[in-house]
Amino acid sequence: MRLASSFASSVAFLLIAAAVRAWRRWRQARIARIEASWRQALEQAAADPSAGALLPISWIEFPDFLLLWNRMRGSLAEDAAANTAELLRRHGLDRRALRLLRFGTLRSRLIAIATLGKLRDERAWPRLERLARGRGQATSFTAAHAMLRIEPRRALEALTQAILQRADWPVARLGSVLAELGPATVTPTLTTLLIARPRGGLDRVVKLARFGERKRVAPIMRGWLSAKQDPDLVMAALDYVDDTQELTWAMEAARHPEWRVRMAAARALGRIGAAAEIPALVELLKDPVWWVRYHAAQAVAGLKGMTPEELQVVRDTARDNFAADMLAHALAELPIRRRRIFA
């Protein structure tokens, strides 16, 4: 009896799996057949906002149409992309996308969220705000991105705590979004957070600070050079050192017990230093941490006003094996015309 029941269950499972595969193949074939007409209508609308006509689109096909629109929109100029958005509005597809936020599958909801963000549809805001506060990483981040497209400054204010605290929102992806918005838009929020120095999430803000306007972010960051108790702040501040007036801070940081700070100090000395800073850089070339030695060597090789002959002297006097090896590596990366002397 058990054997017969198990056999029946296996057969039923195989039949269901075959039916699902068959349905998917049918659906893919149908989408492939009608996609050409969608693409033609979108191309016509891109050239003329009043042009282009779409045949009725079923609920099964609708997410695929929106996906095609999102992909095509990314390759169009701004005016042409706006024209295709008018095609969607003329056919009421914006309203259908709004309904998908509530009743669609995860895939269709994600597509609808992205679409409404690109349409800058303010009617979606309340629902997007709730989704952005939700637990799902993909849904919450996509909703946040859509909000930032619809009304950037308002969204940055609403999403501040999430930007600080949501570890499931990768800083790299947030950076891409901020870069898309542009420095003029994101700088006020970034400077406010940098000045406030929030206890939780400051490390994330520091990494995102480079997407703001440097002239407004740099003075705040350089103000952290004396924050001796927080290596992360000092390291971030050193990345904004670009004036010889900060040489004293960079030289002091070169002796910091945290290797990441010493590495940042080497980069800073390479930007603003000169021959007088060579002794400090030679000491960094002896550092036990490879990355510190690497950036110190790069700094020495890139010092302003240094001639190949002077660089040769530095290499010859760097008797430490670490220093000599790393200098040889850095010098090998110099343009051929500068390193002939080292052949």
Secondary structure, DSSP 8 states (H G I E B T S, - for coil): -HHHHHHHHHHHHHHHHHHHHHHHHHHHHHHHHHHHHHHHHHHHHHH-TT--------TTTHHHHHHHHHHHHHTS-HHHHHHHHHHHHHTTHHHHHHHHHHHS-HHHHHHHHHHHHHHT-GGGHHHHHHHHTSS-HHHHHHHHHHHHHH-HHHHHHHTHHHHHH-TTS-HHHHHHHHHHH-HHHHHHHHHHHHHH--TTTHHHHHHHGGGS-HHHHHHHHHTTTT-TT-HHHHHHHHTT--SGGGHHHHHHHTT-SSHHHHHHHHHHHHHH--GGGHHHHHHHHT-SSHHHHHHHHHHHHH-TT--HHHHHHHHHH--SHHHHHHHHHHHHTS-HHHHGGG-
